[in-house]
Amino acid sequence: MSSPPHLSENTPTILSNYPIPLSPQLPAISKQIELNRATIATSNSELFSLAQTHIIYEDEYLLAVDKPQGIYCDNVLTSLQSQSTVGSELHLANRLDRDTSGVMLITKSHKIASKLVKAFTDRKVKKTYIAFCTGRVPDWKTITVKSGHGRSKFGAWRVYGFSDSGRGLPGGSVVREMETSFEILSVNGKGGFREVTELGFEEGKVVVVEDKAAKMEGDDENEIVVRAYPRSGRTHQIRLHCQYLGISIIGDVKYEGVYEWKGRVYDGHHLHAETLSFDHPVTGVRVMIRAPLPQWANQVLQL
């Protein structure tokens, strides 16, 4: 049901004490585009067969695959289970959005699964992503964004003020904290790939989101490649924080990303789960698993 014409979701009313989301409603165009993408992805996912080339790490306890864009995680697991003698004990240790490619970790036993779930919950697993964005050139080289995260009354994930963390939302959920660090890799083809660091950005710019979206001056017709270091694991976290910073991910129509760009129509968003690093649940050795960069990343980073 839509709001009355004189009200928007961002309009406070005396009838509600819910916190007000700071990011906009989903664009009207996104609903049909997302429906079409989901239909295509469902068909492609049902036909998906995991090949040896998808496997980027394996030992007797776990394995990691490079999930393609436009394939659902559950179908990757189903394909693997059909090929494995321990299929009933395989578990997804992490999930990626349908159109996000990259590292997906799968455990081979219930015991290992519980250990990795705890590691993710305790934020002991470090992750990096590569995102291809458009917008105004940022005035920062590195930045950390701290905000609230939750579902609005229309059921969409939105950015909230950091100080709203813990406040109730429609449906009984609450605003939770989320934090992402970013570094710029390339602007309009200038720059390039750099190795991942787990150091963080204590000396970089920090934005604590409270009352409005970040504003950047200048031409918004720029191509910007960033690496994201999520410090929490909220749904659509990187996509939401890119939108907040004014550099929405190409193809991410839910969060103001362009659908058409320089004569090309994008059939999914350009976000890639680049690395996962964690202490091995059995050996204790630090492991970093890296997915090969997709073709679009190789092109924009000129690799």
C-alpha positions as CSV (number, residue, x, y, z in Angstrom):
1,M,0.0,0.0,0.0
2,S,1.4,3.4,-1.0
3,S,1.6,6.4,1.3
4,P,-1.0,9.2,1.0
5,P,0.1,11.7,-1.7
6,H,0.9,14.4,0.8
7,L,3.2,12.2,2.8
8,S,6.5,10.4,2.0
9,E,8.4,7.8,4.1
10,N,10.7,10.6,5.2
11,T,7.9,12.8,6.5
12,P,7.6,12.5,10.3
13,T,4.1,12.3,11.7
14,I,2.6,12.6,15.1
15,L,1.4,9.0,14.7
16,S,4.8,7.4,14.8
17,N,7.8,7.4,17.0
18,Y,9.8,5.4,14.6
19,P,13.2,6.8,13.5
20,I,13.3,8.4,10.1
21,P,15.4,6.8,7.4
22,L,18.1,9.0,5.9
23,S,18.3,7.3,2.5
24,P,15.6,7.6,-0.1
25,Q,12.8,5.2,-1.0
26,L,13.5,2.6,-3.7
27,P,13.2,4.2,-7.2
28,A,10.0,3.3,-9.0
29,I,11.9,1.9,-11.9
30,S,13.7,-0.6,-9.7
31,K,10.7,-2.9,-9.1
32,Q,10.2,-4.1,-12.6
33,I,13.9,-4.3,-13.4
34,E,14.5,-6.4,-10.3
35,L,11.6,-8.7,-11.1
36,N,13.1,-9.3,-14.6
37,R,16.5,-9.9,-13.2
38,A,15.1,-12.3,-10.6
39,T,13.3,-14.3,-13.3
40,I,16.4,-14.6,-15.4
41,A,18.5,-15.5,-12.4
42,T,16.1,-18.2,-11.3
43,S,16.3,-19.9,-14.7
44,N,20.1,-19.6,-14.9
45,S,20.5,-20.8,-11.3
46,E,18.5,-23.9,-11.9
47,L,20.8,-24.8,-14.8
48,F,23.9,-23.9,-12.9
49,S,26.5,-26.6,-12.5
50,L,29.5,-26.1,-10.3
51,A,32.8,-26.7,-12.2
52,Q,36.3,-27.3,-10.9
53,T,37.2,-23.8,-12.2
54,H,34.7,-22.3,-9.7
55,I,36.6,-23.8,-6.7
56,I,39.4,-21.4,-5.5
57,Y,40.3,-23.2,-2.2
58,E,39.6,-26.6,-0.7
59,D,40.9,-28.8,2.2
60,E,39.2,-31.6,4.2
61,Y,37.2,-29.1,6.3
62,L,36.0,-26.4,3.9
63,L,36.1,-25.1,0.4
64,A,35.5,-21.7,-1.2
65,V,34.0,-21.0,-4.6
66,D,33.9,-18.0,-6.9
67,K,30.2,-17.4,-7.3
68,P,29.2,-15.9,-10.6
69,Q,27.1,-12.8,-10.9
70,G,23.4,-13.5,-11.3
71,I,23.4,-16.9,-9.6
72,Y,21.7,-17.6,-6.2
73,C,23.9,-19.0,-3.4
74,D,21.5,-21.9,-2.6
75,N,21.8,-23.2,-6.2
76,V,25.6,-23.2,-5.9
77,L,25.3,-25.3,-2.7
78,T,22.7,-27.6,-4.3
79,S,25.0,-28.2,-7.3
80,L,27.9,-29.0,-4.9
81,Q,25.8,-31.3,-2.8
82,S,24.8,-33.3,-5.9
83,Q,28.5,-33.9,-6.6
84,S,29.7,-34.6,-3.0
85,T,29.6,-37.7,-0.8
86,V,29.2,-35.4,2.3
87,G,26.4,-33.3,0.7
88,S,24.1,-33.4,3.7
89,E,26.7,-31.7,5.9
90,L,27.7,-28.9,3.6
91,H,26.7,-25.5,4.8
92,L,27.0,-21.9,3.5
93,A,29.3,-20.0,5.9
94,N,28.5,-16.7,4.2
95,R,25.9,-15.5,1.6
96,L,26.2,-13.1,-1.3
97,D,23.5,-11.1,-3.0
98,R,22.2,-12.6,-6.3
99,D,24.2,-10.2,-8.4
100,T,27.3,-10.0,-6.2
101,S,30.1,-12.2,-7.5
102,G,33.1,-13.6,-5.6
103,V,34.1,-15.6,-2.6
104,M,31.6,-17.9,-1.0
105,L,32.7,-20.2,1.8
106,I,31.2,-23.6,2.4
107,T,32.0,-25.9,5.3
108,K,32.0,-29.7,5.2
109,S,30.7,-30.6,8.6
110,H,28.3,-29.3,11.3
111,K,31.1,-28.8,13.7
112,I,33.2,-26.6,11.4
113,A,30.0,-24.7,10.4
114,S,29.3,-23.8,14.0
115,K,32.9,-22.6,14.5
116,L,32.8,-20.4,11.4
117,V,29.3,-19.0,12.3
118,K,30.8,-17.9,15.7
119,A,33.8,-16.3,13.9
120,F,31.5,-14.3,11.6
121,T,29.3,-13.3,14.5
122,D,32.4,-12.2,16.5
123,R,33.6,-10.2,13.5
124,K,36.8,-12.2,13.3
125,V,36.4,-12.8,9.6
126,K,37.7,-9.9,7.5
127,K,36.1,-9.2,4.1
128,T,36.9,-7.0,1.2
129,Y,34.8,-6.1,-1.9
130,I,35.5,-4.2,-5.1
131,A,32.7,-1.9,-6.3
132,F,32.4,0.0,-9.6
133,C,30.5,3.2,-9.0
134,T,29.4,6.5,-10.6
135,G,29.1,9.9,-9.1
136,R,31.0,12.9,-8.0
137,V,34.7,12.5,-7.3
138,P,35.1,12.0,-3.5
139,D,37.1,14.5,-1.4
140,W,38.7,11.6,0.4
141,K,41.1,8.8,-0.3
142,T,40.0,6.6,2.5
143,I,36.9,7.0,4.7
144,T,35.0,5.1,7.4
145,V,31.2,5.4,7.5
146,K,29.3,4.6,10.7
147,S,25.5,4.5,10.5
148,G,22.3,2.8,11.6
149,H,20.7,0.0,9.4
150,G,17.2,-1.3,9.3
151,R,14.0,-2.0,7.4
152,S,11.7,0.9,6.8
153,K,7.9,0.7,7.1
154,F,7.9,-0.2,3.4
155,G,10.1,-3.2,4.0
156,A,13.2,-1.8,2.3
157,W,16.7,-1.7,3.8
158,R,17.7,1.9,4.6
159,V,20.4,3.9,6.2
160,Y,19.5,5.4,9.6
161,G,21.3,7.8,11.9
162,F,24.0,6.1,14.0
163,S,22.4,7.5,17.2
164,D,19.1,5.7,16.2
165,S,20.8,2.3,16.9
166,G,18.7,0.3,19.2
167,R,15.4,2.1,18.4
168,G,12.4,0.1,17.3
169,L,11.2,-0.2,13.7
170,P,7.9,-1.4,12.2
171,G,7.5,-5.2,12.4
172,G,9.4,-5.4,15.7
173,S,12.9,-5.1,14.4
174,V,15.4,-2.5,15.6
175,V,18.0,-0.2,14.0
176,R,21.5,-1.8,14.2
177,E,24.9,-0.3,13.8
178,M,26.8,-0.8,10.6
179,E,30.3,0.4,9.6
180,T,32.3,0.3,6.4
181,S,35.7,1.6,5.4
182,F,36.4,2.5,1.8
183,E,39.5,3.3,-0.2
184,I,39.6,4.7,-3.7
185,L,41.4,2.5,-6.2
186,S,40.6,4.4,-9.5
187,V,38.9,7.5,-10.7
188,N,38.1,7.7,-14.5
189,G,40.8,5.1,-15.2
190,K,43.5,6.9,-13.2
191,G,44.8,4.7,-10.4
192,G,44.7,0.9,-10.3
193,F,44.7,-2.2,-8.2
194,R,46.5,-2.3,-4.9
195,E,47.0,-5.2,-2.5
196,V,44.5,-5.7,0.4
197,T,45.5,-4.4,3.8
198,E,43.8,-5.5,7.1
199,L,45.1,-2.4,8.8
200,G,42.0,-0.2,8.6
201,F,41.9,3.5,8.3
202,E,42.4,5.0,11.7
203,E,43.9,8.2,10.2
204,G,41.4,8.5,7.4
205,K,38.2,10.5,7.4
206,V,35.4,9.2,9.6
207,V,31.7,10.0,9.0
208,V,29.1,9.3,11.7
209,V,25.8,9.4,9.9
210,E,23.2,11.4,11.8
211,D,20.9,13.7,9.7
212,K,21.6,13.8,6.0
213,A,23.4,12.2,3.1
214,A,26.9,13.1,2.2
215,K,27.2,15.9,-0.3
216,M,29.9,16.2,-2.9
217,E,30.4,19.1,-5.3
218,G,31.2,18.8,-9.0
219,D,30.4,16.7,-12.0
220,D,28.6,13.4,-11.2
221,E,29.6,11.7,-14.5
222,N,32.6,10.0,-13.1
223,E,33.6,6.3,-12.8
224,I,35.0,5.5,-9.4
225,V,36.3,2.1,-8.3
226,V,36.5,1.5,-4.5
227,R,37.5,-1.3,-2.2
228,A,35.2,-1.7,0.7
229,Y,36.1,-3.2,4.1
230,P,32.8,-4.0,5.9
231,R,33.3,-4.0,9.7
232,S,29.8,-5.4,10.3
233,G,27.7,-7.8,8.2
234,R,24.4,-6.1,7.5
235,T,22.2,-6.8,4.5
236,H,23.1,-4.6,1.5
237,Q,25.6,-2.8,3.7
238,I,28.1,-1.8,1.1
239,R,25.4,-0.9,-1.4
240,L,23.7,1.3,1.1
241,H,26.9,3.1,2.2
242,C,27.9,3.7,-1.4
243,Q,24.5,5.3,-2.0
244,Y,24.9,7.4,1.1
245,L,28.3,8.6,-0.1
246,G,26.9,9.6,-3.5
247,I,28.7,6.9,-5.4
248,S,26.1,4.3,-6.1
249,I,27.2,1.1,-7.7
250,I,26.7,0.7,-11.4
251,G,23.6,-1.4,-12.1
252,D,22.3,-1.2,-8.5
253,V,18.9,0.2,-9.4
254,K,17.6,-0.3,-5.8
255,Y,20.1,2.2,-4.5
256,E,20.2,4.8,-7.2
257,G,22.8,3.1,-9.4
258,V,22.6,3.7,-13.1
259,Y,20.8,1.2,-15.2
260,E,22.3,2.5,-18.5
261,W,25.8,3.9,-18.7
262,K,27.7,5.0,-21.8
263,G,25.4,3.2,-24.1
264,R,25.3,-0.1,-22.2
265,V,22.4,-1.6,-20.2
266,Y,23.6,-3.3,-17.0
267,D,21.9,-6.6,-16.0
268,G,23.2,-6.6,-12.5
269,H,25.2,-4.5,-10.0
270,H,29.0,-4.5,-10.2
271,L,30.0,-5.6,-6.7
272,H,32.6,-8.3,-6.2
273,A,33.4,-10.2,-2.9
274,E,37.2,-10.0,-3.3
275,T,38.7,-11.7,-0.2
276,L,37.9,-13.5,3.0
277,S,40.5,-13.9,5.7
278,F,40.1,-15.8,9.0
279,D,41.8,-18.1,11.4
280,H,41.3,-21.7,10.1
281,P,38.8,-23.4,12.4
282,V,41.0,-26.5,12.8
283,T,44.7,-25.5,12.3
284,G,44.4,-21.9,13.6
285,V,46.5,-20.7,10.7
286,R,45.5,-17.4,9.2
287,V,44.0,-18.0,5.7
288,M,43.2,-15.4,3.1
289,I,41.0,-16.6,0.2
290,R,40.9,-14.4,-2.9
291,A,38.5,-14.7,-5.8
292,P,39.8,-13.8,-9.3
293,L,38.6,-10.3,-10.3
294,P,35.7,-10.4,-12.8
295,Q,36.2,-9.1,-16.3
296,W,34.6,-5.7,-15.6
297,A,37.1,-5.2,-12.7
298,N,40.1,-6.1,-14.9
299,Q,38.9,-3.6,-17.5
300,V,38.3,-0.7,-15.2
301,L,41.4,-1.3,-13.2
302,Q,43.4,-1.8,-16.4
303,L,44.8,-5.1,-15.4
